[in-house]
Amino acid sequence: MIIPTRLFSPGLNETQNRRARTILLTLLLLIMGVLSGSCAHPTPKPQIDPAAYATEIDQWRAERWASLKSEDGWLTLVGLFWLKDGDNKFGSDAANEIVLPQNKVPAQAGVFVLKDGVVRIETPLKTGFTVDGKPVASLALRSDADGSPTVLHLGSLTFQIIQRNEKIGVRVKDKDNPDRLNFQGTQFYPVALKWRIDARFLPYNPPKPVSITNVLGMQSAETSPGAVKFEVDGNSYQLDAITEKGETKYFMIIADKTSGKESYPAGRYLYVDPPDSAGRIVIDFNKAYSPPCAFTKFATCPLPPRQNRLPFAIEAGEKYSPHPR
């Protein structure tokens, strides 16, 4: 850049003129930088290919279908029995504390013994129970509170121990359950990019305790790492996320104005990937789905906390219609 020398006073010596030119050049460069920055456009958001996105959602729905139809999915659940301290006899005889179908188990199949918060099965070896393919006659059983429950097999049945607060129970599944064999699938709203929303993650420091109530009225203390803040039709909303043991994604329990109309009355579930380093996060309501209680009366589904009940309709994700049982 050439600085006109006539801008400077002839009364100044060469050193003073050179210093003045340097100062003016610096000012001009600063002004040009400001003007250039003010004219620059913000970096546009990456464009989503609608066809590729539709394929992504189709794949997610196929995985959802496969999970529901799997041999240990929620459609196989046939019983939930809460245990009392001491002996809990089970079998097909009506005199047992836990009564199971006659064509599935012997009249007296064995005993679940609950002592000091630990459940042990005692059963004649000839009954045919196995764990990991090995016969079982007496064994202490891990519950889902331990992360990976022991799975007992007997014919088409499986047995697992679950713990909800101080209550401990036996969950029974049957891969031949008619609910599973006759399942015709679920319905979904049309895929809409409107409901794949770029959001902001607002961390709680420290993480916030959140009390969650389940369908049985039991409360559990969960932890929220932060809220997901997003906009719909120009209005801002936010939802508390929850961390789950062994899960890298954040879990969200939501309800909206479709709940009890087109979607499941007790709300829906959703997982989101953690935010990036700038706090950006994507919440995709096209992947919202019904809880297990939509398919079985033997589940213990958590319900949406008050702050996760939205005042508008989310016409995205899985719909609900009662399934014959």
Number of C-alpha atoms within 10 A of each C-alpha: 6 6 11 8 11 7 10 14 10 10 8 11 9 10 9 13 17 14 11 15 18 13 11 13 15 12 12 13 12 12 12 12 12 12 11 10 11 9 9 9 7 7 6 6 7 6 6 10 10 12 8 10 15 15 12 12 15 13 12 14 20 12 12 16 15 12 14 20 21 14 18 16 16 24 26 26 25 20 18 20 17 16 20 15 14 14 18 18 21 22 21 18 18 14 12 17 18 20 19 20 12 12 8 14 20 15 18 18 21 22 22 27 19 19 12 7 12 15 24 18 20 18 20 14 13 10 16 16 23 17 14 10 9 9 15 20 15 16 14 14 17 18 21 15 14 10 10 10 15 19 17 20 22 15 13 13 20 23 20 20 25 20 15 16 11 7 12 22 19 20 19 21 24 25 22 15 17 14 21 23 12 14 15 11 11 17 14 18 14 12 19 16 16 13 17 17 16 15 19 20 23 18 17 13 8 10 13 17 13 15 12 18 17 16 14 12 11 14 15 14 10 14 18 21 20 21 20 24 20 19 13 12 6 7 7 9 16 19 21 26 28 21 17 13 7 7 9 12 16 19 18 23 24 24 26 20 17 20 19 14 11 17 29 21 16 21 25 28 21 21 20 18 13 16 18 11 7 8 13 15 21 19 21 21 24 24 22 23 26 20 21 20 16 22 23 18 15 17 20 18 17 23 22 21 17 11 12 20 17 16 11 11 13 19 21 23 25 22 20 21 14 9 14 9 11
